[in-house]
Amino acid sequence: MKRLIELLDQPAHTPGLVVVLTPSGAGVAELLAGLLQAGDFSLVAGCEWRLPAYDVAKFLHWDFADLDELFDVNRLARAPSCFQLVDILQRVGTVPHPLYITDFLFTFTDIDLRKDVRWWQLQRCIKRLKFLSQFRRATVIVRDGEGVDFGSFFPDLEHVANEILRVEPEGMQAVQPSLM
């Protein structure tokens, strides 16, 4: 069974675009905790209220002051809209340390924007990710089936990826009945 934390076992300094398709946000906190311990990386949160900072702190057994410092050191950017995601990716440099983007397609689910506007912004992000992935490893984490346009937006991202990882949902663990 593939788990999100297994991304840490991959060579982080090998350039390329990796798309991770996960059934939920499960495993993101564990991955971020491992990344914080491993070293330099850049993180873009596709939805700031989904960034599991509290769960990361629990994994690390550290207080929030240290967690804030680590996130600052590792260049955290928050992109609550597709326009902000485009701006952030345009400013991201070609440094060799890995780039991680959580909840990537969530920023394109704003139904107040016309679909063609959201699609155009997605194409701008994909073009920039292709460029960045020539110099650094860019990992994009996507929740499976998220948003009404997932079926038309995800294939564009999938098409340019060097690697697709599908995280399997955690199975129900068998529980042994006990006597009262």
C-alpha positions as CSV (number, residue, x, y, z in Angstrom):
1,M,0.0,0.0,0.0
2,K,1.4,3.4,-1.0
3,R,1.5,6.0,1.7
4,L,2.2,9.7,1.2
5,I,5.2,9.5,3.6
6,E,6.9,7.2,1.1
7,L,7.7,10.4,-1.0
8,L,10.6,11.0,1.5
9,D,12.2,7.8,0.2
10,Q,12.5,9.2,-3.3
11,P,15.5,11.1,-4.4
12,A,14.4,14.7,-3.6
13,H,17.0,16.4,-5.8
14,T,16.1,14.6,-9.0
15,P,14.3,17.1,-11.1
16,G,10.8,16.2,-12.4
17,L,7.1,16.8,-11.8
18,V,5.4,14.3,-9.5
19,V,1.6,14.3,-9.1
20,V,0.3,12.5,-6.0
21,L,-3.4,11.6,-6.1
22,T,-4.7,10.9,-2.6
23,P,-8.3,10.0,-1.6
24,S,-8.2,12.6,1.2
25,G,-5.8,14.8,3.0
26,A,-4.6,11.9,5.1
27,G,-0.9,11.6,5.3
28,V,-0.1,15.2,4.5
29,A,0.8,16.1,8.1
30,E,3.1,13.1,8.4
31,L,4.8,14.0,5.1
32,L,5.3,17.6,6.2
33,A,6.7,16.5,9.5
34,G,9.2,14.3,7.7
35,L,10.1,17.1,5.3
36,L,10.7,19.5,8.1
37,Q,13.2,17.1,9.7
38,A,14.8,16.2,6.3
39,G,15.9,19.7,5.3
40,D,15.3,22.5,2.8
41,F,12.2,22.5,0.7
42,S,9.6,25.0,-0.4
43,L,5.9,24.5,0.4
44,V,2.9,26.1,-1.2
45,A,-0.4,25.5,0.6
46,G,-3.2,25.5,-1.9
47,C,-5.7,26.1,0.8
48,E,-4.4,27.8,3.9
49,W,-7.1,26.4,6.3
50,R,-6.3,22.9,5.1
51,L,-2.6,23.1,6.1
52,P,-2.4,20.6,9.0
53,A,0.1,22.6,11.2
54,Y,-1.4,21.3,14.4
55,D,-1.1,17.7,13.2
56,V,2.5,18.3,12.0
57,A,3.3,19.6,15.5
58,K,1.9,16.5,17.1
59,F,4.1,14.3,14.8
60,L,7.2,16.3,15.7
61,H,6.4,16.6,19.4
62,W,7.5,20.2,19.3
63,D,5.8,23.5,20.3
64,F,4.3,25.8,17.8
65,A,7.1,28.4,18.1
66,D,9.6,26.0,16.7
67,L,7.1,24.9,14.0
68,D,6.5,28.5,12.9
69,E,10.3,28.9,12.7
70,L,10.7,25.8,10.6
71,F,7.9,26.8,8.2
72,D,9.5,30.2,7.8
73,V,12.9,28.7,7.1
74,N,11.4,26.4,4.6
75,R,9.6,29.1,2.7
76,L,5.9,28.5,3.2
77,A,3.5,30.4,0.8
78,R,-0.3,30.2,1.0
79,A,-2.4,30.4,-2.1
80,P,-6.2,30.6,-1.3
81,S,-7.1,31.4,-5.0
82,C,-5.9,30.3,-8.4
83,F,-4.6,33.8,-9.2
84,Q,-2.4,33.8,-6.1
85,L,-1.1,30.3,-6.9
86,V,-0.1,31.6,-10.4
87,D,1.7,34.6,-8.7
88,I,3.5,32.4,-6.2
89,L,4.7,29.9,-8.8
90,Q,5.9,32.8,-11.0
91,R,8.1,34.0,-8.1
92,V,9.4,30.6,-7.2
93,G,13.0,30.3,-8.3
94,T,15.0,27.5,-9.8
95,V,16.9,26.5,-6.7
96,P,17.6,22.8,-6.4
97,H,15.6,22.0,-3.3
98,P,12.2,20.3,-3.7
99,L,8.9,22.1,-4.1
100,Y,5.7,20.7,-2.6
101,I,2.2,22.0,-3.3
102,T,-0.7,20.7,-1.2
103,D,-4.3,20.8,-2.3
104,F,-3.3,22.0,-5.8
105,L,-6.7,21.7,-7.6
106,F,-8.6,23.1,-4.7
107,T,-7.6,26.6,-5.7
108,F,-9.4,26.0,-9.0
109,T,-12.8,25.1,-7.5
110,D,-14.1,28.6,-7.0
111,I,-17.4,28.4,-8.9
112,D,-17.8,32.2,-8.7
113,L,-15.2,32.3,-11.5
114,R,-16.1,31.1,-15.0
115,K,-14.6,27.8,-15.9
116,D,-12.6,29.1,-18.8
117,V,-10.9,31.6,-16.4
118,R,-10.0,28.9,-14.0
119,W,-8.9,26.6,-16.8
120,W,-6.6,29.4,-18.2
121,Q,-5.0,29.9,-14.7
122,L,-4.5,26.1,-14.4
123,Q,-2.7,26.1,-17.8
124,R,-0.4,29.0,-16.5
125,C,0.4,27.0,-13.4
126,I,1.1,23.8,-15.4
127,K,3.4,25.7,-17.8
128,R,5.3,27.1,-14.8
129,L,5.5,23.7,-13.1
130,K,6.9,22.2,-16.2
131,F,9.6,24.8,-16.3
132,L,10.4,24.5,-12.6
133,S,10.5,20.7,-12.8
134,Q,13.5,21.0,-15.1
135,F,15.6,22.3,-12.2
136,R,14.0,20.9,-9.1
137,R,11.6,18.2,-8.0
138,A,8.1,19.6,-7.9
139,T,5.5,17.5,-6.1
140,V,1.8,18.4,-6.5
141,I,-0.7,16.8,-4.1
142,V,-4.2,16.5,-5.3
143,R,-7.3,15.1,-3.6
144,D,-9.0,12.6,-5.9
145,G,-12.3,13.9,-7.3
146,E,-12.1,17.3,-5.7
147,G,-14.3,19.9,-7.3
148,V,-17.0,19.8,-10.0
149,D,-14.3,20.2,-12.8
150,F,-11.9,17.6,-11.5
151,G,-12.6,15.4,-14.6
152,S,-11.6,18.1,-17.0
153,F,-8.8,19.7,-15.0
154,F,-6.9,16.7,-13.6
155,P,-6.1,15.1,-17.0
156,D,-4.1,18.3,-18.1
157,L,-2.0,18.0,-15.0
158,E,-1.6,14.2,-15.3
159,H,-0.5,14.6,-18.9
160,V,2.6,16.7,-18.0
161,A,3.6,14.7,-15.0
162,N,6.8,12.7,-15.0
163,E,5.4,10.4,-12.4
164,I,1.9,9.7,-10.9
165,L,1.6,8.3,-7.5
166,R,-1.8,7.0,-6.3
167,V,-2.1,6.8,-2.6
168,E,-4.4,4.0,-1.5
169,P,-6.9,4.6,1.2
170,E,-6.1,3.2,4.6
171,G,-8.0,0.0,5.1
172,M,-10.1,-0.8,8.0
173,Q,-8.1,-2.5,10.7
174,A,-9.4,-5.6,12.2
175,V,-10.5,-5.1,15.7
176,Q,-10.4,-8.1,18.1
177,P,-13.6,-8.2,20.2
178,S,-12.9,-8.2,23.9
179,L,-14.8,-9.4,26.9
180,M,-16.5,-6.8,29.1
